[in-house]
Amino acid sequence: MKPETVISTNNSAYHSPAETENLKSGETPTKRIVTTSWDDGDPFDLRVAEVLAARKLPGTFYIPLKGHHKSNLMSVREILELQSQGFEIGSHGVSHPNLSQCDKKQLLVEVEGSKKQL
């Protein structure tokens, strides 16, 4: 799915017409908070960041140190660019395993190791 298909580009992105047409004069819609997160560190995440930035929406990008299923990863320069745009960068393990299936030693390597290196 392309990122632009999941985020509305019109002024009703936060409140539907049905929500705003029933407001009494002077009332404002309830504030809504949207949190987005993206994982795998795929270079396509840069396009997601463009879409979010164009709409002034925050996002968190979780970056593994090795590509998921040998996929490509963003470069260090690209990760730093995301961070400079105000996006949060989180670690996503060294090799993107199912953490619930890791033993304690592997968890330590995956979680602490990726945070230190990232």
C-alpha positions in Angstrom: 0.0 0.0 0.0 1.4 3.4 -0.9 1.7 5.8 2.0 -0.4 8.5 0.3 -3.4 6.1 0.3 -3.5 5.9 4.0 -3.4 9.6 4.9 -6.0 12.0 3.7 -4.8 15.0 1.9 -7.8 17.2 2.5 -8.8 19.5 5.4 -10.9 16.7 6.9 -7.9 14.5 7.6 -8.5 14.8 11.4 -12.3 15.2 11.6 -14.8 13.8 9.2 -17.6 16.1 7.9 -20.1 14.1 10.0 -18.1 15.0 13.1 -17.9 18.7 12.3 -21.4 19.3 10.9 -23.1 18.4 14.2 -21.1 20.9 16.3 -22.9 23.8 17.9 -21.8 27.3 17.0 -18.4 28.1 18.7 -17.6 24.4 19.5 -14.5 22.9 18.3 -13.9 19.2 17.5 -12.2 17.1 20.2 -8.5 17.1 19.7 -7.2 13.8 18.2 -3.7 12.5 18.5 -2.3 10.2 15.9 0.9 8.2 16.5 2.6 6.4 13.7 5.5 4.0 13.8 7.3 2.3 11.0 9.8 -0.6 11.2 12.3 -2.5 9.2 14.5 0.5 8.2 13.6 0.0 4.5 14.6 2.9 2.3 10.9 3.2 1.3 10.5 4.6 4.8 12.0 7.8 3.4 8.9 8.2 1.3 6.7 7.7 4.3 8.7 10.4 6.1 8.0 12.8 3.2 4.3 12.1 3.4 4.3 12.6 7.2 6.4 15.8 7.0 4.1 17.3 4.4 1.2 17.0 6.8 3.2 18.0 9.9 2.7 14.5 11.4 5.2 12.9 13.8 6.5 9.4 13.4 8.8 6.9 14.9 11.1 4.8 12.7 12.4 1.6 14.2 15.7 0.6 12.5 17.2 -2.9 12.7 21.0 -3.1 12.2 20.5 -5.9 9.6 17.8 -5.9 7.0 14.7 -8.0 7.6 14.9 -11.1 5.4 18.0 -9.6 3.9 16.2 -6.5 2.7 18.0 -3.2 2.1 18.4 -0.7 4.9 18.6 3.0 5.0 22.1 4.4 5.2 23.5 6.2 8.2 23.1 9.5 6.3 19.4 8.7 5.6 18.8 7.8 9.3 20.4 11.0 10.4 18.3 13.0 7.9 15.1 11.5 9.4 16.3 12.5 12.8 17.1 16.0 11.7 13.6 16.3 10.4 12.3 15.7 13.9 11.3 12.1 13.5 12.1 9.7 16.4 14.5 6.9 15.7 14.2 3.7 17.7 16.2 0.6 17.7 14.6 -2.6 16.4 17.1 -5.2 17.4 20.2 -6.3 15.5 18.6 -8.8 13.2 14.8 -8.3 13.7 14.0 -11.6 15.4 10.8 -12.4 17.2 12.0 -11.2 20.6 9.5 -13.4 22.5 11.4 -16.5 21.1 14.8 -15.2 22.2 16.7 -16.5 25.3 18.1 -14.0 27.7 21.5 -13.9 26.1 20.1 -13.3 22.6 17.7 -10.6 24.0 20.7 -8.8 25.5 22.5 -8.9 22.2 19.5 -7.8 20.2 18.2 -5.1 22.4 21.2 -3.6 24.1 23.5 -4.2 21.2 21.3 -2.5 18.7 20.7 0.5 21.0 24.4 1.0 21.5 25.3 0.7 17.8 22.3 2.8 16.6 
